[in-house]
Every structure is written in C-alpha cells, then in structure tokens.
Amino acid sequence: MELRGTMRNQFNWAGWIPMLTNSAIPVFIGNPGRAKTFVAKDIAKSKDLTPVVFELGRAVMEEASGYPRVTQRDSRDVMSYIPDERVDLCSHENCLVVLDEFNQGTDDVYAAFQTLIQKLNESNLVCGFMNPVETSTNGRVLSDPIVSRCWIGEWEFDHEGWLAGIKDGGKFSEPDIPVLPDDWEKYIPACAERVHSFLSVHKECIPVDAIGIDSTGRQEVLSDGDGKPYPTPRGWTAVMRSLAGAASVGANKHTCHKIVTGLVGKDMADSFFKWDAQNGMQDIEEV
C-alpha cells in the first residue's frame, strides 16, 4: 500500500478521502495564505491530473454553462453554446478542478456550476476552498442544496512543516496526501453494514421526504440553514463510501470522525461513533 505523509498527522485527509472516493466535493474553510492552492496542485501532480481553477467570486455563469452564439441551420437562426476552455480541457484530459472563493458566487453562478459539477465528477476530481464568511469579500452562507453535495470542514495548516520549509530556504516538503489502493472498494460492504445498522436503530437520523411528522411518527431532520453539514440520504451514502476509503489507507479515528462530521454534521457523527463503540463494531483501524 502506498501512502504519502505521516500516519500521525493526516492533515486534511478527512476532506481528501471523500474527494478521492468520489463521494462528495470537499470544501475547505481557511484564511488566505495557508497553502491551500499549493496542496491542491500537489495532489494534481501526484495523481497525474491537470489543475483547473475557477474563481467563483469573479466567475460568470457562462464559464460553466457555455457562451451563447447564434448559428445558421437550414436557413434558421439557432443558438449554440461554446464551452469555456477550462471546461473543454476537462472533457479531454483528467483534471483536478479547484473551485476557489467557493462562498462568493452569485445564485446564477452556483446554479450553473452545480450542473457542471455533476459532469466533471465523472472523470475529474473536484474540490473547493473558501474563507470564513466573516473574513470573505462578499462572502455568503452556503445554501442547503450546495452543502448537501459537499464535505465541509476546516483547513488544517501544517505550521511545523511550513516553519521547517522557511528555515530550509523555501524548500517545503510535500503535503500529507492519502493515496487510495486500486481495491479500496472492497471495504465498502463492511462500512455499509456499520451505517445500515446504525440507521436501522436510529431511524430519527434518516431524513424523510416531507417536512414535519411522517406516517411512522418520524420527524424530518432539518438543516438550520447555517451552511453547515446536515444529514441527507446523499450524505449517509457518502459516509459509507468515504469510511471505506479511510479503511483502505489506515486513517485514524480522528480523521474518520471528521469525515462523518463534514458530511452529516457533528451531532450525527457523535451519535454514530458512540453507537459504533457500544455495539462492538470492528474498529476502522482494524478493518
């Protein structure tokens, strides 16, 4: 098994693993100058991907949906759309798509990129970076439809590694990045059993379609609309796949807890791992 970085620190593994398992788009929250773009480019290099950057704070919807033009067809004017060169690149090469200034897009930009991301995920990796709302220029709280497609968590800056690089004249070591083995999906059944067993007992953790009380007496688990992770069926599926990826690279308990927290929220993560421990499920580090 090939691993890069230390097993002790596992900086940002909780976000990279959902990305590498194509479970969710990691959106890291961190102040400027914390080597976020540097690490993303290093991931692209390690995976032999071409880095492609969109700055959503300055983006227009045409960058994701295509630029319109009128053409002639059978003596009639028809509308066609020319893709942005970065989108065209993603359709011909394997890329790491970086959505920078993630919380500074307009509603039109988010709508266009939400459609684009579904296509990009088929053959490319996608991640996002954002400053905290209170320190962002034109920052905004992310909407529930966007949150439900993402893993959201704090960016972990390697202070010791940065200081060592400064002392070494700017020769910074490669960041801590997990490399999933080709057979990582073999861990899915065991992780799926853990999630299924938990939800079978804690049915209140399963979101229902209608708001309020359903026919079985369960109450919908609602988002607070604060831009933080909350439980959805998509989120629990991402938990299953992401924990399988975590098991394949020997991720520690702290990383696994952050994975689940970033997908379905801290309260759900606490409940899941408390139940997991009480019921003697196989430890993720022993799988």
N, C-alpha and C positions, 0 to 999 in steps of 0.2 A: 504494500500500500504506500503510495507516495503522499507525503504531507510536507507542506511548506509552513514555516513558522513554528512557534513553540506550542506544546500541548498545554502549558501553564496559562498563558495569556489569552490566546484565541481571540485577538482583537477583531471585533466586528463579524465574527463567524455567524452570530445569530441572524445577521442580515444577508450575508453572502450565501448561506446554505439554502434559504428559500429561493434565491435567485438561481443558483446552480441546479436545483431540482425542478426549476420552472413551476414553482408553487405559488409565488407571489412576487411582486415588484418591491424590492427593498427601498425604502425612503429613509435616509439617514438625516437626522436633525443635528446640526452643529454649527458653531460660529465660523466665520471665514478664517482662512489660513491654517486649517487643521489637516492638511494633506489629503483631503477627500478626493480631489481630482487626480492627484498623484497615484493614490492607491487604485483608483478605477482604471487608470491607464496601465498599471502594473498587472491588474487582472486580465486586461485585454491582451497584453503581451504574453502572459503565462498560458492563456487559452488560445493563442494564435488568432485573435479577433482584431478587427479594425475598430478603433474608438470613434464614435459618432456622438457629437454633443449638440443638444438643443437647449437654449436658454429660454425657459418659459416666460421669464419676466419681460423679455423683448420679442417673444415669438408672436406670429400672427397665425390664424387658423389655416391659412393656405400652405404653411410649411408642413402640416400634417395631412391635409385633405387634397392638396394639389392646387396649382394655379390655373384658373379657367382661361380658355381661349375659344374663339369661335372658328369653326372649320366648315368647309363645304362638303356636303354629301348628297348626291342625287339632286343637285341644284338647290339644296336647302341648307340653311344655316343651322348647325348643331353645335352644342357645347361639349368640349372635351377638356380634360384636366391633365396638366403636366406635373409630374411629381417633383418635389424638391430633390436636389441632387443627393442629399443625405439619405432620403427615403429610397431613392433609386439604388444607392450603394448597398443598402440593407437587403435589397431583393436579389443582389448579385454576389454579395460576399457575406460571410458570417461576421457580425459586428457586436460590439458592446455599446448599447445606446445609453447615453447618460442624459437624464432629464434634470438639468441644473435649474436653480431658483424655482424649485418644484411648487412652492406655495405662492407664486407671484403671477400665475397665468390668469387670463380672463375666462369667463364662462365659455365663450366660443372656443378659445384655445383648448380648454380642458375637454370639451365635447369632441373636438376634432382629434386630439391626441388619444383620448380613450378608445376611439375606434381604431386608430392606427396601432396602438399598443397590442391589441389582440392579434394583429397580423405580424407585428415584429416578433412577438414571443414564439412564433412557430420555428424560427431558425436563428434567432438572435437572443442575447442576454440584455436585460433592461434594468437599470437602477436609477434612483433619483436622489438628489441632495437638496436640502433646504436649510435656511437659517431659522432660528426660533422666530415665531410670529412677532414678538415684541422688538426684535432687532432687524427685522426684514424691511426693505424698502417696498412699500405697497404689499406687505405680507398679509395673508388671509388664512383663516381656519379652513382646513380641507373638508370637503363635503363627504357625506357618508358613502355615496357610490364610488368615490375615489379611494377612501380609506379601506373599503371592503375588498379592494383588489391589491392591497399593499401589505407589506410588513413594515411597521413604523417603529423606529426606536432611535435612541441617542447614538451619535457617532462617538466611538471610543478612540481617543487620540493617544498614541504611544509616546508619552513625554520622554521616557528614558531613551527610547530609540532615536527620537529627534535630537535630544541633547548629545547623544553619542555621535550622531551624524554631524552636528555643529562642531564638536571637538575634533572630528576627523576631516574637517575642511569641506563639509558638504557632501561627503560620501555616505549617503543614507542607505541602510540595509533594506532589503526587500520586505514589504509588509507581510503581515501574518494572514495567509490565504489558504483555505482548505482546498484540496483537490480531490474530488469525489472519484472513487473507483468506478470502472465501467459497469460493475454489477451491483451498484448501490440499491437498485430497486428490489433486490431480494430481501431487504429489510422491511419492505412495506407491509407484508402480512402481519408481522409481529406488532408493528406500530399501529396498524389499523385495528387490531384486536384491543389494544390499550384504549384507543379513542372510543371504539364502539362500546366497550364495557363501561367506560365512564359515562357516556351519554345515555346508555340504557338505564343506569341508576339515577342519573341527574337529568331527567327529561326537561327540567326547567331551563337547562342550558342550551336546549335546541330551539332556535328561533322558529316561530310559526309564521304562516303567511299573513294572517290577519292581525291587526293591532288590537290589543286587549286580551280577552279570555276566549280561548277556542273551545270546541266541543268536549275536549278531555279535561278542561279545567286548567290547562297550562297557560301561563301568561307570556306574552311576547317579550323577548329580551330586546329592549330598545337602546339605541345609541343616545348618548347625551348631546350629540351634535357638537362635540368639542374638538373634533379632529383626531381623537384618539381611537385605538383599535377597539372593536366590539365584536361579539360573536355573530357569525353568519354561517350558513352551510358551506359557503366557499372557504371561509376561514378555518373551519374544522377539517375540511379536506386538505387544505394547505398544511395544517398541523401534522396530519398523518404522513404526508409526503416529506415534509421538512424534518420530522423526527427520524424518518428512515435515512435521509441523507446525513443527519447528525450521527446516527449509529454507525454509518459506514466509515466515518472519519474519526471515530472515537471522541466526539465532542463531550465536554464535561457537563455536569448538572447545571452549572450556572448558565452556560450557553444554551442548553435545552430550555431552561426556564425563560430566558429572554426571547427565544424563538416563539414559544407559545404566547408570551405576553404581547409581543409585537403583532401577533395575528388575531387574537381574540380578547385581549385585554388582561390586565393584572389580576383582577378578581377571578376570572375563569382559569388563568394559569395557576393561581394559588390553589384553587379547588381541585384542579386536575392532578397536580403533583401530590397534594395531601391524600387524595383518594388513591393515587398510584402507590404511595408508600404504605398505606394502611392495608391494601389488598395484596401486597407482596408481589406485584407485577415485576417482571425481570428488569433489573436496572439497565438504563440506556447504555451505561458504560460497560455492561457485561454482555450485551447482545452480540 
